[in-house]
Amino acid sequence: MQYRVNCLPQAREHARRMNSAGARYPWMASYDGSEQCESWDIGASEVHVTADVVYALDLYARVTGDAAFARQAEEVYIETACFWRSRYTSAPDGTSFDLLFCKGPDEYCGITSNNLFTNVMVRHNLHLALAAARRMQRKDPDRFAALCLSEEELAGWQALEQGIQIPRDPVTGHLRADDSFQLLEPVDPATLKQGDAASYHQVCFDRLQRYQVIKQADTLLAMTRLPDAFTPQEKQAAWQAVVFGFAGLHFTAGGPALAPTCLTAGRACISVSTGTAPRTAPMCAAIPPEGYRQASSSARNEQRQIFRKRADV
C-alpha cells in the first residue's frame, strides 16, 4: 500500500502522458511505478486499475485503523478523482457520462464502453475523494488550498459520480457487463477449450473478443468488492447470467483460475443477498492452493453438466 502512495508522482506523469489530468496508475507497474505495458488494447484501456488502487488503499486504512496512512491516501483519492473527471465523456443528454474505450478485468471482452466493474469502482473512488476533500477543507484548509482544489472541481466530481452510467438490459432491467457484450457472437465454450489450457492457446484474441465468453467474471467481482451497491435481485440475476448465459449457453471460457473464482464469487454474491454468509466473503478463500487444480476441474465439470441439461431441454 505504501508503494502505491509513494508512486503518486509517477501516476501523475502517466496521466499527463495519456493526455489526462490528475493521477492514473499503470496497468503493469515497474519497481519505480512507471507503466510497462502501453499496448492500446490492454495497458491503454484497462483504466480500472486506478480505481482498484484507491479501493485497496481505503480498505487497508479502514481495516488497520492507521490514521497516518489514511491521511497520505487522501491525496491519492483526490488526484485520481481529477483523472476520472478528465477521462469520462459527457453524454448527449448533458447529465450522464460515458466511459469510452475501456476494458474491465475480463480481458476476453475486447474494447468496449461503460464496463460495469470499472464504472462502479470509479463511483466509489469519487465518493472517497469528495469525502476526503470536504474533510480537508474543514480541518486543514491550507492543505486544501495547496492542492489547488475548488468548489467547481468538487462539483464536477459529484456530477460525475451521479451521472456515471450503469449498463442495463432495456427489456429486463438486468445489469450488463458493458455496452457491447450482448452484441457478441454466442458460442459453446467447450468448443474453445482443451484441458486446463487457457482459451487463447487455441483461439487468437481477435476471434475470442468477438465471442460471448468470459475470462474473469468482473460483474460478480464488483459485487464482492462493493456488495452494498447492488440489490439482492441484481446479484441473483448476475450469477444466473454467468452460469446460464443467453439462450441456455454459459459464457465462462477462461484459464484454470476462472472456474473456482467464478463459482466462489457467485456463491458469495448469493450468500450476501440471502444473508447466509458474512457480507465480506472473499472470492477465493474457500480454495486452498493444494486444491486449486481439483477445484478448477470440478467447476468446469459442473458447468458442462449444466450445459448438457439445458441442451437436452
SESETOR-944350 format. One line per field, with one value per atom (N, C-alpha, C): residue number from 1; residue in one letter; atom name; x, y, z. Coordinates in steps of 0.05 Angstrom, whole numbers. Atoms other than C-alpha are relative to their C-alpha. Example, Ala and Ser with C-alpha at 12.3 -4.5 7.8 and 13.67 -1.06 7.14 Angstrom:
2
i: c(1/1/1/2/2/2)
aa: c(A/A/A/S/S/S)
at: c(N/CA/C/N/CA/C)
x: c(18/246/18/-16/273/-15)
y: c(-24/-90/24/-24/-21/22)
z: c(0/156/0/-1/143/14)
//
This chain:
313
i: c(1/1/1/2/2/2/3/3/3/4/4/4/5/5/5/6/6/6/7/7/7/8/8/8/9/9/9/10/10/10/11/11/11/12/12/12/13/13/13/14/14/14/15/15/15/16/16/16/17/17/17/18/18/18/19/19/19/20/20/20/21/21/21/22/22/22/23/23/23/24/24/24/25/25/25/26/26/26/27/27/27/28/28/28/29/29/29/30/30/30/31/31/31/32/32/32/33/33/33/34/34/34/35/35/35/36/36/36/37/37/37/38/38/38/39/39/39/40/40/40/41/41/41/42/42/42/43/43/43/44/44/44/45/45/45/46/46/46/47/47/47/48/48/48/49/49/49/50/50/50/51/51/51/52/52/52/53/53/53/54/54/54/55/55/55/56/56/56/57/57/57/58/58/58/59/59/59/60/60/60/61/61/61/62/62/62/63/63/63/64/64/64/65/65/65/66/66/66/67/67/67/68/68/68/69/69/69/70/70/70/71/71/71/72/72/72/73/73/73/74/74/74/75/75/75/76/76/76/77/77/77/78/78/78/79/79/79/80/80/80/81/81/81/82/82/82/83/83/83/84/84/84/85/85/85/86/86/86/87/87/87/88/88/88/89/89/89/90/90/90/91/91/91/92/92/92/93/93/93/94/94/94/95/95/95/96/96/96/97/97/97/98/98/98/99/99/99/100/100/100/101/101/101/102/102/102/103/103/103/104/104/104/105/105/105/106/106/106/107/107/107/108/108/108/109/109/109/110/110/110/111/111/111/112/112/112/113/113/113/114/114/114/115/115/115/116/116/116/117/117/117/118/118/118/119/119/119/120/120/120/121/121/121/122/122/122/123/123/123/124/124/124/125/125/125/126/126/126/127/127/127/128/128/128/129/129/129/130/130/130/131/131/131/132/132/132/133/133/133/134/134/134/135/135/135/136/136/136/137/137/137/138/138/138/139/139/139/140/140/140/141/141/141/142/142/142/143/143/143/144/144/144/145/145/145/146/146/146/147/147/147/148/148/148/149/149/149/150/150/150/151/151/151/152/152/152/153/153/153/154/154/154/155/155/155/156/156/156/157/157/157/158/158/158/159/159/159/160/160/160/161/161/161/162/162/162/163/163/163/164/164/164/165/165/165/166/166/166/167/167/167/168/168/168/169/169/169/170/170/170/171/171/171/172/172/172/173/173/173/174/174/174/175/175/175/176/176/176/177/177/177/178/178/178/179/179/179/180/180/180/181/181/181/182/182/182/183/183/183/184/184/184/185/185/185/186/186/186/187/187/187/188/188/188/189/189/189/190/190/190/191/191/191/192/192/192/193/193/193/194/194/194/195/195/195/196/196/196/197/197/197/198/198/198/199/199/199/200/200/200/201/201/201/202/202/202/203/203/203/204/204/204/205/205/205/206/206/206/207/207/207/208/208/208/209/209/209/210/210/210/211/211/211/212/212/212/213/213/213/214/214/214/215/215/215/216/216/216/217/217/217/218/218/218/219/219/219/220/220/220/221/221/221/222/222/222/223/223/223/224/224/224/225/225/225/226/226/226/227/227/227/228/228/228/229/229/229/230/230/230/231/231/231/232/232/232/233/233/233/234/234/234/235/235/235/236/236/236/237/237/237/238/238/238/239/239/239/240/240/240/241/241/241/242/242/242/243/243/243/244/244/244/245/245/245/246/246/246/247/247/247/248/248/248/249/249/249/250/250/250/251/251/251/252/252/252/253/253/253/254/254/254/255/255/255/256/256/256/257/257/257/258/258/258/259/259/259/260/260/260/261/261/261/262/262/262/263/263/263/264/264/264/265/265/265/266/266/266/267/267/267/268/268/268/269/269/269/270/270/270/271/271/271/272/272/272/273/273/273/274/274/274/275/275/275/276/276/276/277/277/277/278/278/278/279/279/279/280/280/280/281/281/281/282/282/282/283/283/283/284/284/284/285/285/285/286/286/286/287/287/287/288/288/288/289/289/289/290/290/290/291/291/291/292/292/292/293/293/293/294/294/294/295/295/295/296/296/296/297/297/297/298/298/298/299/299/299/300/300/300/301/301/301/302/302/302/303/303/303/304/304/304/305/305/305/306/306/306/307/307/307/308/308/308/309/309/309/310/310/310/311/311/311/312/312/312/313/313/313)
aa: c(M/M/M/Q/Q/Q/Y/Y/Y/R/R/R/V/V/V/N/N/N/C/C/C/L/L/L/P/P/P/Q/Q/Q/A/A/A/R/R/R/E/E/E/H/H/H/A/A/A/R/R/R/R/R/R/M/M/M/N/N/N/S/S/S/A/A/A/G/G/G/A/A/A/R/R/R/Y/Y/Y/P/P/P/W/W/W/M/M/M/A/A/A/S/S/S/Y/Y/Y/D/D/D/G/G/G/S/S/S/E/E/E/Q/Q/Q/C/C/C/E/E/E/S/S/S/W/W/W/D/D/D/I/I/I/G/G/G/A/A/A/S/S/S/E/E/E/V/V/V/H/H/H/V/V/V/T/T/T/A/A/A/D/D/D/V/V/V/V/V/V/Y/Y/Y/A/A/A/L/L/L/D/D/D/L/L/L/Y/Y/Y/A/A/A/R/R/R/V/V/V/T/T/T/G/G/G/D/D/D/A/A/A/A/A/A/F/F/F/A/A/A/R/R/R/Q/Q/Q/A/A/A/E/E/E/E/E/E/V/V/V/Y/Y/Y/I/I/I/E/E/E/T/T/T/A/A/A/C/C/C/F/F/F/W/W/W/R/R/R/S/S/S/R/R/R/Y/Y/Y/T/T/T/S/S/S/A/A/A/P/P/P/D/D/D/G/G/G/T/T/T/S/S/S/F/F/F/D/D/D/L/L/L/L/L/L/F/F/F/C/C/C/K/K/K/G/G/G/P/P/P/D/D/D/E/E/E/Y/Y/Y/C/C/C/G/G/G/I/I/I/T/T/T/S/S/S/N/N/N/N/N/N/L/L/L/F/F/F/T/T/T/N/N/N/V/V/V/M/M/M/V/V/V/R/R/R/H/H/H/N/N/N/L/L/L/H/H/H/L/L/L/A/A/A/L/L/L/A/A/A/A/A/A/A/A/A/R/R/R/R/R/R/M/M/M/Q/Q/Q/R/R/R/K/K/K/D/D/D/P/P/P/D/D/D/R/R/R/F/F/F/A/A/A/A/A/A/L/L/L/C/C/C/L/L/L/S/S/S/E/E/E/E/E/E/E/E/E/L/L/L/A/A/A/G/G/G/W/W/W/Q/Q/Q/A/A/A/L/L/L/E/E/E/Q/Q/Q/G/G/G/I/I/I/Q/Q/Q/I/I/I/P/P/P/R/R/R/D/D/D/P/P/P/V/V/V/T/T/T/G/G/G/H/H/H/L/L/L/R/R/R/A/A/A/D/D/D/D/D/D/S/S/S/F/F/F/Q/Q/Q/L/L/L/L/L/L/E/E/E/P/P/P/V/V/V/D/D/D/P/P/P/A/A/A/T/T/T/L/L/L/K/K/K/Q/Q/Q/G/G/G/D/D/D/A/A/A/A/A/A/S/S/S/Y/Y/Y/H/H/H/Q/Q/Q/V/V/V/C/C/C/F/F/F/D/D/D/R/R/R/L/L/L/Q/Q/Q/R/R/R/Y/Y/Y/Q/Q/Q/V/V/V/I/I/I/K/K/K/Q/Q/Q/A/A/A/D/D/D/T/T/T/L/L/L/L/L/L/A/A/A/M/M/M/T/T/T/R/R/R/L/L/L/P/P/P/D/D/D/A/A/A/F/F/F/T/T/T/P/P/P/Q/Q/Q/E/E/E/K/K/K/Q/Q/Q/A/A/A/A/A/A/W/W/W/Q/Q/Q/A/A/A/V/V/V/V/V/V/F/F/F/G/G/G/F/F/F/A/A/A/G/G/G/L/L/L/H/H/H/F/F/F/T/T/T/A/A/A/G/G/G/G/G/G/P/P/P/A/A/A/L/L/L/A/A/A/P/P/P/T/T/T/C/C/C/L/L/L/T/T/T/A/A/A/G/G/G/R/R/R/A/A/A/C/C/C/I/I/I/S/S/S/V/V/V/S/S/S/T/T/T/G/G/G/T/T/T/A/A/A/P/P/P/R/R/R/T/T/T/A/A/A/P/P/P/M/M/M/C/C/C/A/A/A/A/A/A/I/I/I/P/P/P/P/P/P/E/E/E/G/G/G/Y/Y/Y/R/R/R/Q/Q/Q/A/A/A/S/S/S/S/S/S/S/S/S/A/A/A/R/R/R/N/N/N/E/E/E/Q/Q/Q/R/R/R/Q/Q/Q/I/I/I/F/F/F/R/R/R/K/K/K/R/R/R/A/A/A/D/D/D/V/V/V)
at: c(N/CA/C/N/CA/C/N/CA/C/N/CA/C/N/CA/C/N/CA/C/N/CA/C/N/CA/C/N/CA/C/N/CA/C/N/CA/C/N/CA/C/N/CA/C/N/CA/C/N/CA/C/N/CA/C/N/CA/C/N/CA/C/N/CA/C/N/CA/C/N/CA/C/N/CA/C/N/CA/C/N/CA/C/N/CA/C/N/CA/C/N/CA/C/N/CA/C/N/CA/C/N/CA/C/N/CA/C/N/CA/C/N/CA/C/N/CA/C/N/CA/C/N/CA/C/N/CA/C/N/CA/C/N/CA/C/N/CA/C/N/CA/C/N/CA/C/N/CA/C/N/CA/C/N/CA/C/N/CA/C/N/CA/C/N/CA/C/N/CA/C/N/CA/C/N/CA/C/N/CA/C/N/CA/C/N/CA/C/N/CA/C/N/CA/C/N/CA/C/N/CA/C/N/CA/C/N/CA/C/N/CA/C/N/CA/C/N/CA/C/N/CA/C/N/CA/C/N/CA/C/N/CA/C/N/CA/C/N/CA/C/N/CA/C/N/CA/C/N/CA/C/N/CA/C/N/CA/C/N/CA/C/N/CA/C/N/CA/C/N/CA/C/N/CA/C/N/CA/C/N/CA/C/N/CA/C/N/CA/C/N/CA/C/N/CA/C/N/CA/C/N/CA/C/N/CA/C/N/CA/C/N/CA/C/N/CA/C/N/CA/C/N/CA/C/N/CA/C/N/CA/C/N/CA/C/N/CA/C/N/CA/C/N/CA/C/N/CA/C/N/CA/C/N/CA/C/N/CA/C/N/CA/C/N/CA/C/N/CA/C/N/CA/C/N/CA/C/N/CA/C/N/CA/C/N/CA/C/N/CA/C/N/CA/C/N/CA/C/N/CA/C/N/CA/C/N/CA/C/N/CA/C/N/CA/C/N/CA/C/N/CA/C/N/CA/C/N/CA/C/N/CA/C/N/CA/C/N/CA/C/N/CA/C/N/CA/C/N/CA/C/N/CA/C/N/CA/C/N/CA/C/N/CA/C/N/CA/C/N/CA/C/N/CA/C/N/CA/C/N/CA/C/N/CA/C/N/CA/C/N/CA/C/N/CA/C/N/CA/C/N/CA/C/N/CA/C/N/CA/C/N/CA/C/N/CA/C/N/CA/C/N/CA/C/N/CA/C/N/CA/C/N/CA/C/N/CA/C/N/CA/C/N/CA/C/N/CA/C/N/CA/C/N/CA/C/N/CA/C/N/CA/C/N/CA/C/N/CA/C/N/CA/C/N/CA/C/N/CA/C/N/CA/C/N/CA/C/N/CA/C/N/CA/C/N/CA/C/N/CA/C/N/CA/C/N/CA/C/N/CA/C/N/CA/C/N/CA/C/N/CA/C/N/CA/C/N/CA/C/N/CA/C/N/CA/C/N/CA/C/N/CA/C/N/CA/C/N/CA/C/N/CA/C/N/CA/C/N/CA/C/N/CA/C/N/CA/C/N/CA/C/N/CA/C/N/CA/C/N/CA/C/N/CA/C/N/CA/C/N/CA/C/N/CA/C/N/CA/C/N/CA/C/N/CA/C/N/CA/C/N/CA/C/N/CA/C/N/CA/C/N/CA/C/N/CA/C/N/CA/C/N/CA/C/N/CA/C/N/CA/C/N/CA/C/N/CA/C/N/CA/C/N/CA/C/N/CA/C/N/CA/C/N/CA/C/N/CA/C/N/CA/C/N/CA/C/N/CA/C/N/CA/C/N/CA/C/N/CA/C/N/CA/C/N/CA/C/N/CA/C/N/CA/C/N/CA/C/N/CA/C/N/CA/C/N/CA/C/N/CA/C/N/CA/C/N/CA/C/N/CA/C/N/CA/C/N/CA/C/N/CA/C/N/CA/C/N/CA/C/N/CA/C/N/CA/C/N/CA/C/N/CA/C/N/CA/C/N/CA/C/N/CA/C/N/CA/C/N/CA/C/N/CA/C/N/CA/C/N/CA/C/N/CA/C/N/CA/C/N/CA/C/N/CA/C/N/CA/C/N/CA/C/N/CA/C/N/CA/C/N/CA/C/N/CA/C/N/CA/C/N/CA/C/N/CA/C/N/CA/C/N/CA/C/N/CA/C/N/CA/C/N/CA/C/N/CA/C/N/CA/C/N/CA/C/N/CA/C/N/CA/C/N/CA/C/N/CA/C/N/CA/C/N/CA/C/N/CA/C/N/CA/C/N/CA/C/N/CA/C/N/CA/C/N/CA/C/N/CA/C/N/CA/C/N/CA/C/N/CA/C/N/CA/C/N/CA/C/N/CA/C/N/CA/C/N/CA/C/N/CA/C/N/CA/C/N/CA/C/N/CA/C/N/CA/C/N/CA/C/N/CA/C/N/CA/C/N/CA/C/N/CA/C/N/CA/C/N/CA/C/N/CA/C/N/CA/C/N/CA/C/N/CA/C)
x: c(16/0/17/-17/56/13/-11/86/-18/19/23/0/-1/24/26/-26/98/2/-1/86/-20/19/35/13/-13/85/1/-1/94/-28/27/18/-9/5/13/12/-14/64/-13/13/28/-26/24/-37/7/-8/-1/7/-8/29/-25/24/-41/-20/16/-68/-24/20/-107/9/-6/-110/5/-2/-94/21/-18/-62/-13/10/-71/21/-19/-39/3/-5/-7/-13/11/-37/21/-22/31/23/-19/76/27/-27/151/6/-8/190/-2/1/192/-28/27/117/-8/6/120/-14/15/77/19/-16/108/-15/16/51/-17/14/29/-16/16/-9/-27/25/-72/-23/22/-116/1/-2/-92/9/-10/-48/-14/14/-84/-29/29/-154/-9/8/-154/4/-3/-163/-11/12/-200/22/-21/-132/2/-1/-133/-20/21/-199/6/-7/-174/20/-20/-114/-13/14/-159/-17/15/-205/18/-18/-146/11/-11/-117/-21/21/-184/-5/5/-195/22/-23/-126/-2/1/-135/-22/23/-203/6/-5/-181/21/-22/-116/-5/4/-142/24/-25/-76/-7/9/-95/21/-21/-27/0/1/-32/-25/25/-105/3/-4/-82/17/-16/-29/-18/17/-81/-19/19/-127/8/-10/-83/-3/4/-87/-29/28/-163/-6/6/-164/12/-14/-113/-13/13/-148/-27/26/-215/3/-6/-184/4/-4/-163/-26/25/-232/-17/16/-264/9/-11/-218/-3/1/-227/-28/27/-303/-9/11/-343/-29/28/-406/-18/19/-466/-17/17/-514/-22/21/-566/9/-11/-519/2/-1/-526/14/-14/-496/27/-27/-426/6/-8/-396/30/-28/-330/5/-6/-307/27/-26/-250/11/-9/-243/-2/1/-234/0/0/-252/20/-17/-216/-4/4/-248/13/-16/-195/-9/11/-235/-21/23/-287/6/-7/-249/-5/5/-251/-30/29/-319/-4/6/-353/-17/16/-383/2/-4/-353/-12/14/-396/19/-19/-339/14/-15/-299/-18/17/-358/-8/7/-379/24/-24/-308/7/-6/-299/-20/18/-362/10/-11/-331/24/-24/-266/-9/10/-304/-12/12/-343/21/-22/-279/14/-14/-247/-16/17/-306/1/-1/-306/26/-27/-231/3/-3/-234/-16/16/-291/12/-13/-256/25/-24/-192/-7/9/-230/-7/8/-257/23/-20/-198/29/-27/-137/-2/4/-154/25/-25/-81/7/-5/-72/-20/20/-137/8/-9/-111/25/-25/-43/-5/6/-76/-16/14/-110/-28/28/-179/-19/20/-240/-28/27/-315/-9/7/-321/10/-11/-275/-16/15/-313/-28/26/-379/1/-4/-352/2/-2/-334/-28/27/-404/-18/16/-437/8/-9/-394/-9/8/-408/-30/29/-483/-7/7/-480/12/-13/-437/-22/21/-479/6/-3/-490/-16/14/-507/-21/22/-574/-14/17/-616/-25/24/-672/-26/25/-724/-2/1/-707/9/-11/-671/24/-23/-616/26/-25/-545/14/-17/-499/29/-28/-424/11/-9/-415/-21/19/-448/-1/-1/-429/0/-2/-426/-23/24/-497/0/-2/-477/19/-20/-423/-12/10/-430/-1/2/-456/17/-17/-411/-1/-3/-406/29/-28/-342/14/-13/-330/15/-14/-310/26/-24/-256/21/-18/-223/10/-13/-175/15/-13/-157/0/-2/-134/12/-13/-101/-20/17/-129/-10/12/-174/18/-16/-125/23/-19/-78/-11/13/-128/-13/14/-163/13/-13/-130/-18/16/-151/-19/18/-180/-27/25/-230/-14/12/-241/-17/13/-260/-25/26/-318/-20/17/-348/-12/11/-394/13/-14/-342/12/-10/-316/25/-25/-246/-1/4/-258/-28/27/-329/-1/-5/-318/-26/25/-392/-3/1/-391/22/-22/-324/-8/9/-354/-19/19/-409/12/-15/-359/16/-16/-319/-19/19/-379/-28/26/-438/-23/22/-479/-9/8/-481/-20/18/-526/-22/23/-594/3/0/-605/-9/10/-643/21/-22/-585/21/-20/-537/-9/10/-580/-1/2/-592/27/-27/-518/12/-10/-500/-13/14/-553/10/-10/-527/27/-26/-456/-3/3/-479/-14/17/-532/4/-4/-517/-25/23/-561/-8/11/-605/11/-9/-581/30/-29/-507/14/-16/-460/25/-20/-402/29/-27/-341/18/-19/-281/28/-26/-222/20/-20/-159/-7/5/-152/-9/7/-161/-30/26/-230/-21/23/-275/-4/5/-263/-6/5/-261/-29/27/-327/-20/19/-363/0/-2/-337/-11/11/-353/-30/29/-422/-14/12/-437/2/-2/-411/-21/20/-457/-27/26/-517/-2/1/-499/-4/3/-493/-30/28/-563/-20/19/-595/7/-8/-557/11/-9/-529/30/-28/-456/9/-10/-414/1/2/-421/27/-26/-346/12/-11/-339/20/-20/-274/-5/5/-273/11/-13/-224/9/-9/-215/-7/9/-251/17/-16/-199/29/-28/-132/18/-18/-71/1/-3/-66/-25/24/-138/-8/6/-134/-7/5/-129/-25/24/-181/-25/23/-229/-6/4/-218/-13/11/-233/-29/27/-294/-19/17/-322/-7/5/-314/-19/18/-348/-29/27/-406/-12/11/-413/-8/6/-411/-27/24/-466/-25/22/-509/-6/4/-498/-14/13/-517/-30/28/-581/-16/14/-600/-3/1/-584/-21/20/-628/-28/26/-686/-6)
y: c(-24/0/25/-23/48/4/-2/33/16/-14/59/30/-28/123/13/-11/133/5/-3/125/20/-20/181/19/-17/226/-13/15/172/-3/2/164/27/-26/239/2/-1/233/-18/18/174/12/-13/213/22/-22/272/-12/12/226/-12/10/198/22/-23/268/3/-2/268/17/-15/307/-19/16/283/-22/23/215/-25/25/150/-22/21/86/-19/17/39/-28/27/-28/-20/18/-62/18/-19/-23/-13/8/-28/7/-6/-21/30/-29/55/11/-10/59/9/-8/71/-23/19/36/-18/19/-27/-13/12/-45/22/-23/11/-8/9/-32/12/-14/1/-17/17/-60/-9/8/-72/24/-21/-20/26/-26/39/-1/1/13/-10/11/-23/21/-22/41/-7/8/4/-2/4/-6/24/-24/66/0/2/56/-24/23/-12/8/-10/22/15/-16/71/-18/19/15/-14/14/-22/18/-19/39/5/-6/55/-25/25/-18/-4/4/-22/20/-21/44/-6/6/22/-24/25/-48/4/-3/-26/23/-23/39/19/-16/72/28/-27/146/15/-13/169/-8/10/125/11/-10/146/29/-28/218/1/1/201/-8/11/163/21/-20/223/14/-13/256/-17/18/194/0/-1/195/25/-26/268/2/-1/263/-19/19/202/10/-11/237/21/-20/293/-15/16/239/-9/11/208/22/-21/275/7/-6/284/-24/24/212/-7/6/207/21/-17/237/6/-8/277/-11/12/242/22/-20/279/12/-10/286/22/-21/333/-5/6/299/-26/25/230/-1/1/208/-29/26/151/-4/8/114/-14/10/103/-13/14/58/-10/11/16/-31/29/-57/-5/8/-87/-22/23/-143/-24/21/-191/6/-7/-189/-13/12/-231/18/-16/-176/18/-20/-132/28/-28/-57/6/-6/-31/27/-25/26/-7/3/32/-27/25/-31/4/-3/-43/1/1/-63/27/-25/0/23/-22/47/0/2/21/7/-6/25/29/-28/95/17/-14/118/-1/3/91/19/-17/128/29/-28/194/5/-4/184/4/-3/175/27/-25/235/24/-22/280/2/0/259/10/-8/269/30/-28/338/17/-15/362/0/2/336/18/-16/371/30/-27/435/11/-8/436/1/4/412/9/-7/430/18/-17/489/7/-6/504/-23/23/434/-1/-1/440/20/-21/504/-8/8/474/-20/19/421/13/-15/476/-10/9/448/24/-21/489/-12/9/485/-10/9/478/-28/27/417/-21/19/384/-5/3/398/-18/17/365/-30/28/302/-11/8/300/-6/4/308/-26/24/253/-25/23/205/-6/4/216/-7/4/213/-23/23/152/-21/19/103/-29/29/32/-15/13/-12/-20/18/-49/-9/10/-91/17/-17/-45/-14/16/-101/-11/13/-139/18/-17/-84/-12/14/-134/15/-12/-109/-13/10/-116/5/-3/-125/25/-25/-67/6/-8/-35/-18/15/-87/-30/29/-157/-15/13/-173/-1/0/-158/-21/19/-211/-26/25/-279/-22/22/-336/-23/23/-397/-19/19/-461/-1/-1/-453/-26/26/-528/-3/2/-517/16/-18/-467/-11/9/-508/-28/26/-566/-3/3/-588/25/-23/-536/25/-23/-490/22/-23/-420/-1/1/-410/13/-14/-362/-17/18/-420/-15/14/-449/20/-20/-386/27/-26/-319/20/-20/-258/15/-14/-225/-14/16/-282/-2/3/-291/25/-25/-218/6/-3/-227/-22/21/-286/10/-5/-282/-20/17/-313/18/-15/-291/-13/10/-299/6/-7/-262/11/-9/-253/26/-24/-180/13/-10/-163/-13/13/-215/11/-11/-188/27/-26/-118/-4/5/-147/-11/8/-179/22/-23/-115/21/-21/-68/-11/13/-111/18/-18/-53/16/-16/-22/-15/16/-78/-12/13/-106/-30/30/-180/-10/9/-186/3/-4/-157/-21/20/-206/-27/26/-266/-1/-1/-245/-1/1/-233/-27/27/-301/-19/17/-335/6/-7/-297/-13/12/-323/-30/29/-395/-9/10/-400/17/-17/-341/5/-5/-325/-26/22/-378/-27/25/-431/-5/4/-422/16/-14/-405/11/-15/-359/-7/1/-379/-17/14/-399/8/-10/-375/-22/19/-409/-13/15/-451/18/-17/-390/7/-11/-373/-16/16/-431/2/-2/-432/29/-28/-356/7/-6/-351/-12/14/-403/11/-10/-377/28/-28/-305/0/2/-324/-9/10/-363/21/-22/-305/21/-20/-257/-9/10/-302/-1/1/-312/28/-28/-236/8/-8/-228/-14/15/-281/0/-2/-268/-26/26/-339/-1/0/-318/28/-27/-259/17/-18/-198/2/-4/-196/-25/26/-267/4/-5/-267/-18/15/-292/-28/26/-349/-12/10/-361/-29/27/-427/-21/18/-457/1/0/-476/-6/4/-477/-29/28/-553/-10/9/-559/17/-19/-507/-13/13/-552/-18/17/-600/16/-17/-543/10/-10/-516/-21/22/-584/-6/5/-595/21/-22/-527/-2/3/-539/-24/23/-607/8/-9/-574/17/-17/-523/-17/18/-578/-15/14/-616/18/-20/-553/4/-5/-542/-24/24/-614/-1/1/-610/21/-21/-544/-8/8/-572/-22/21/-633/11/-13/-587/13)
z: c(0/0/0/-1/16/-27/27/-52/-18/17/-86/7/-8/-45/-9/8/-58/-30/29/-133/-11/10/-137/-21/21/-175/-27/25/-227/-12/10/-232/-12/12/-245/-28/25/-300/-21/18/-330/-11/9/-332/-21/19/-366/-27/26/-419/-15/12/-431/-5/6/-442/19/-20/-377/23/-24/-312/23/-24/-242/-1/-2/-230/-10/11/-268/6/-6/-242/-23/23/-293/3/-1/-312/8/-8/-305/10/-12/-257/4/-6/-253/29/-27/-189/6/-4/-199/-4/3/-212/-28/27/-287/-15/16/-339/-16/15/-370/-23/21/-417/-12/12/-463/-25/23/-514/1/1/-538/11/-7/-523/29/-28/-451/17/-17/-419/-3/4/-450/8/-4/-439/27/-26/-371/22/-19/-332/27/-26/-276/21/-20/-243/19/-17/-218/22/-21/-181/18/-16/-157/22/-19/-124/23/-20/-88/18/-17/-64/20/-17/-36/23/-20/0/22/-20/33/17/-15/53/21/-18/84/23/-21/122/20/-18/150/17/-15/170/21/-18/203/20/-17/233/0/2/211/-10/7/213/-16/15/188/-30/28/126/-13/12/115/-9/8/113/-26/25/60/-24/22/19/-11/8/16/-26/24/-36/-25/23/-80/-8/7/-76/-16/13/-97/-28/26/-153/-21/19/-183/-8/7/-180/-22/21/-222/-27/25/-272/-11/10/-276/-13/11/-289/-29/27/-349/-19/16/-373/-11/9/-378/-21/21/-436/6/-5/-427/-21/19/-458/-12/13/-505/17/-17/-450/19/-16/-413/29/-28/-346/7/-5/-354/-15/10/-372/-9/11/-413/3/0/-403/-27/27/-475/-1/5/-500/27/-25/-438/-1/-4/-416/29/-28/-349/6/-6/-313/-18/19/-362/-27/23/-416/-26/24/-465/-13/8/-472/-24/21/-521/9/-6/-523/0/-2/-501/12/-15/-465/24/-24/-396/13/-14/-366/29/-26/-304/23/-22/-258/3/-1/-276/10/-7/-270/29/-28/-202/18/-15/-176/-1/3/-203/17/-18/-167/29/-27/-103/4/0/-119/4/-1/-129/27/-26/-65/22/-20/-25/-4/5/-59/10/-10/-43/30/-30/30/10/-8/35/-4/6/3/19/-19/47/28/-26/109/1/2/87/0/1/73/27/-27/144/19/-21/183/-8/9/141/-25/23/95/-15/14/79/-19/17/52/-24/21/13/-21/19/-19/-15/13/-33/-23/21/-76/-23/21/-117/-5/3/-103/0/2/-117/2/-1/-109/-27/27/-184/-5/4/-184/16/-16/-127/-11/13/-161/-24/23/-223/8/-10/-183/7/-9/-153/-24/24/-221/-14/13/-249/15/-16/-191/-4/3/-200/-29/28/-276/-15/13/-290/-6/9/-330/8/-6/-306/-22/22/-366/9/-7/-363/-26/22/-409/-1/1/-434/4/-3/-430/28/-27/-366/23/-21/-329/14/-12/-311/-7/5/-306/-23/22/-366/7/-5/-363/-12/14/-412/-22/20/-472/-24/25/-524/3/-3/-493/-14/11/-516/-30/29/-588/-11/9/-590/-8/11/-622/22/-19/-576/-9/6/-572/24/-21/-532/8/-9/-490/-3/2/-495/-27/26/-568/-1/-1/-547/19/-22/-491/-6/0/-489/26/-25/-419/17/-18/-369/-14/13/-421/-5/5/-429/-29/26/-489/-21/20/-522/-11/12/-533/-24/23/-582/-20/17/-609/5/-3/-623/13/-15/-583/-18/19/-645/-2/2/-650/27/-27/-575/7/-8/-567/-16/14/-615/8/-11/-577/27/-26/-516/20/-19/-470/22/-23/-402/11/-13/-374/30/-28/-309/3/-4/-284/15/-14/-268/12/-12/-255/28/-27/-198/18/-16/-176/12/-11/-168/23/-21/-126/26/-24/-78/12/-10/-72/13/-9/-63/1/-1/-43/5/-6/-17/-23/24/-86/-18/16/-112/17/-14/-94/0/0/-77/-28/26/-143/-21/20/-183/3/-4/-151/-10/9/-165/-30/29/-237/-13/11/-249/1/-3/-222/-21/19/-265/-29/27/-327/-5/4/-316/-4/1/-305/-26/23/-360/-25/24/-406/-15/18/-465/-13/15/-497/11/-12/-448/-1/1/-461/22/-20/-404/-14/14/-420/6/-10/-380/-17/17/-422/7/-8/-381/5/-8/-357/27/-25/-294/23/-22/-250/0/1/-274/14/-9/-255/31/-29/-179/8/-7/-178/-6/8/-215/19/-17/-174/29/-27/-107/2/0/-125/-2/3/-148/26/-25/-85/22/-19/-44/-5/7/-81/9/-8/-69/30/-29/4/11/-9/11/-2/5/-18/18/-16/25/30/-28/89/12/-10/93/5/-4/97/7/-6/122/-25/23/77/-14/12/64/-9/9/39/-23/20/-1/-25/24/-73/0/3/-68/26/-26/6/4/-5/2/-15/16/-45/8/-8/-14/-24/23/-61/-9/9/-60/-14/13/-83/-24/21/-137/-26/26/-198/2/-4/-169/-1/0/-157/-27/28/-227/-17/16/-258/8/-11/-213/-10/9/-232/-29/29/-306/-5/3/-299/8/-8/-262/-22/21/-318/-24/23/-372/5/-6/-336/-3/3/-333/-30/29/-408/-13/12/-426/7/-9/-385/-15/15/-418/-29/28/-487/-4/2/-474/-1/0/-459/-27)
//
